[in-house]
Structure formats: structure tokens, C-alpha cells
Amino acid sequence: MTSKFDQKKIEEYLKFLGLKKKYKFKINNCEICGNKKNNIIRSRIHIGKNKNLFDIFCYFPFFLCNKCNLLFQKYKIEKKFYDDYYKIIYRKRIYKSQKPNKLQLQDIQKRGKYLLNFLKKNFNQKKGSILDVGCSLGGMLKPFKEKNWHCVGVDPDKKWVSFGKKYFNLDLKAIEAEKMNFNPKSFDIIIIIGSLEHVYDPNIVLKKCFKYLKNNGLIVLEGRGNPIGNSMMFLNHNHHRIYSLNTFRTFLFKHGFNHLYSTDKINLTGPVNKGGLKSDNTIFYIGKKKEIPSKDKFKKYIEKFRKDFKFFKKRFDEIDQKKPLKDAIILN
């Protein structure tokens, strides 16, 4: 199943957001394997609710790579759009405020404590240096700092970085992940908690992570990998791509990381408070820095985990049958 690019329909979404500028679009090949031949799995995404709390959907196709099974947006808006979106709209739409509330501040520290305890217990990580890519407020680093870790965080949101620096007294830098710059082999651990879906170019980010990690250093990923409710409720433009445990594994192998641990059953960052920062339906992956594989070895690795498109189509259809949409508004 394929889909023709319909820019006018996607522009309906920009009107909904309230962004009046004109933005360019481009065709996006698979970011993991570069494959150009992909099938559409859903043509519409969830973009929010109206004042009557009806769910709103619009045209914004998601494709599944036929080779490595990455689920991603094939039609990508230029980077300027995402810069404007995250500066002007994102925090207000997600949290209804440009400032964190008390529960969010408590939650983010609790999540960091859960992760620290897991790493200590299972990988003997007692003390070292850690980088949080997409750190937001940086609160997940606070429990590490209290145990005398050297902690650094990067995030493009200047307001939240500024707040986090003062509130948590942490070394946070307001910069995009693609532009971060550290000395080679500076960190024992790099964590990317729910952010690799958002970055504009994940290949640049993972390449830098490999460079900045010490030999045998760990990378920890958290992603929004398990669909809930109707499948279109799972898809939105904030997530440029959505990973599975297999695509996490394949992507990290491409950039020189070997598999250590992965799960979609255990929440490594713990439960959250009601009204706090959500971490439901997430997947986790931990890799160890080793060596970047040859192109031939990477191609063979992809084949180990690839499934047919029909497998995923059937899975999404089953989800929709269990929870069909109700009171939905379709913009186009």
C-alpha cells in the first residue's frame, strides 16, 4: 500500500496548531537502513482534543520500512517548523503551562532514582559520568549527582533548561542534540529518555553518543513503543519515528552498540504520580559501546529481526478492532 504526498492536507494541521508561516516538505527515506520502498501503515494521526474533548485527527502518513521495520514519517517538514513548534507551542500543548508543576518536579527525580538503582544492581554502575540527551528539566540527573556522579544534560528548550539549572543546580546546556559537543570518551553512561523519537536527525545523535562514550560505556534508551487504544491515537507528529525493541537494537548496532538488555514489560524508571510525567507503554533498551559494523555485517543483522509488513498491519488492525474510535473529528 502506498500513498501520494498531499501537502495541502498536511497544511491543515499547521493551521490547527496556529503556525501561519509557510514551510517546505521533503521525502524522508528510512533513517536506519536508507530504504526508499516503504508501505503506509496509517494515513492519519492524533493531534489533540477540541473543547468538547472529542479526539481530532488529520492526514499525516506513517510508513513502515520494508527492510528494517522502522515506523516513521515519510513526509517530513523542514527543520524550521520544528524549531518554531518546540519554542512556541510544545510545552503548552503537552503540559498546559510553560512552567513545571510540583508533581512533575517530584516525578522526574523519582524516575532518575529508579533508573540509578537499576543500573547499580544490574550493571554495577556505582559512580561515574553521565550525559542526559533531551534532559528537559534535568531532574533525572539529580539522584545521580547526589551519589557524586558527574552529570551533564542537553535540551533545546531554553526555558526549561534555565529553570532546571536553578532548581536542581545541574550542569545543563540549552542546545539541540545534533549540535552538542563534548570531548571524546567523556561519559560512562548516556541516557536518552523518550527523546530519540523527537530529534531531527537521530543518526547524527547516535554517532555523537558513540564518540562521547568511554570504551564499553552504556547507552540507555526509553521509547514510546507499545500502542494503546486505537492505533491512530498512538501516532502523532511530535514523534518523527516510533521504535520497537528490534528497531532500537538494529539502529544501535549500526552505530556500534551491542545489545545488553531490553524490555517492554518492566518500567526501568518506575511508576509515576497521578498528574505527573507519564511513562506508560514504554520500551527500554541498554547497549554497550563496541565497534561500528561493516555495511555487509549491518545488512545481515537487519535480516535477523525483520518481519513482513502484513505482521504489523494485522497488529494495528487488531488494536483498532478492540478500541474503535468514538466521537472522533477528522479534519481531512
ZISULGI-V919580 format. One record per backbone hydrogen bond with DSSP energy under -1.0 kcal/mol. CO is the residue of the C=O (numbers start at 1). NH is the residue of the N-H. E is the energy in kcal/mol with one decimal. If there is no record, write none. Layout:
# ZISULGI-V919580
CO,NH,E  CO,NH,E
This chain:
# ZISULGI-V919580
1,40,-1.8  6,10,-1.5  7,11,-2.2  10,13,-1.2  10,14,-1.1  11,15,-1.8  12,16,-1.8  13,17,-2.1  14,18,-1.2  14,19,-1.8  24,78,-2.7  26,76,-2.6  30,34,-1.4  35,30,-2.2  39,64,-3.0  42,62,-2.9  43,60,-2.9  45,58,-1.8  48,56,-3.0  50,53,-2.2  54,50,-1.8  55,329,-2.8  56,47,-2.7  57,331,-2.9  58,45,-2.4  62,41,-2.7  62,42,-1.4  63,72,-2.8  64,39,-1.8  70,65,-2.7  71,242,-3.0  72,63,-3.4  74,28,-4.0  76,26,-2.3  78,81,-1.2  79,83,-2.1  80,84,-2.4  81,85,-2.8  82,86,-2.5  83,87,-1.6  84,88,-2.4  85,89,-2.5  85,90,-2.2  89,93,-2.2  90,94,-2.4  91,95,-2.8  92,96,-1.2  101,105,-2.0  102,106,-2.0  103,107,-3.1  104,108,-2.3  106,110,-2.1  107,111,-2.7  108,112,-1.5  109,113,-2.0  110,114,-2.4  111,115,-2.2  112,116,-2.5  113,117,-2.4  114,118,-2.0  115,119,-2.4  116,120,-2.3  117,121,-2.3  118,122,-2.5  119,123,-1.8  119,125,-1.7  124,126,-1.2  128,150,-2.8  129,188,-1.7  129,189,-1.8  130,152,-2.0  131,191,-2.8  132,154,-2.4  135,138,-2.7  138,141,-1.9  141,145,-2.5  142,146,-2.2  144,149,-2.2  145,148,-2.1  150,130,-2.8  152,132,-2.5  153,173,-2.7  154,134,-2.3  154,135,-2.3  156,158,-1.1  157,161,-2.3  158,162,-2.4  159,163,-2.1  160,164,-2.7  161,165,-2.5  162,166,-1.5  163,167,-2.8  164,168,-2.6  170,172,-1.3  171,153,-2.0  173,155,-2.1  173,175,-1.5  176,179,-1.4  177,180,-1.0  187,214,-2.9  188,218,-2.4  189,131,-2.1  190,220,-2.6  191,133,-2.7  192,222,-2.0  195,198,-1.3  195,199,-1.6  197,240,-2.1  201,205,-1.5  202,206,-2.6  203,207,-2.0  204,208,-2.0  205,209,-2.2  206,210,-2.2  207,211,-1.5  208,212,-2.5  209,213,-1.7  211,185,-2.4  212,186,-1.7  212,187,-2.3  214,217,-2.5  217,289,-2.7  218,190,-2.3  219,287,-2.4  220,192,-3.0  221,285,-2.2  222,194,-2.1  223,225,-1.5  223,283,-2.6  230,233,-1.3  231,234,-1.2  232,46,-1.1  235,46,-2.6  240,73,-2.5  242,71,-1.1  244,248,-2.4  245,249,-2.1  246,250,-2.7  247,251,-2.5  248,252,-2.4  249,253,-2.1  250,254,-2.0  251,255,-1.1  252,257,-2.5  253,256,-1.7  256,290,-3.3  258,288,-2.5  261,286,-3.3  263,284,-2.6  267,270,-1.8  273,276,-2.3  281,226,-2.0  283,223,-2.4  284,263,-2.0  285,221,-3.1  286,260,-2.4  286,261,-1.9  287,219,-2.4  288,258,-2.9  294,298,-2.3  295,299,-2.2  296,300,-1.9  297,301,-1.8  298,302,-2.1  299,303,-1.3  302,305,-1.2  302,306,-1.0  308,311,-1.3  309,313,-2.5  310,314,-2.4  311,315,-1.6  312,316,-2.5  313,317,-2.3  314,318,-2.3  315,319,-1.8  316,320,-2.0  317,321,-1.9  318,322,-1.6  319,323,-1.8  329,57,-2.8
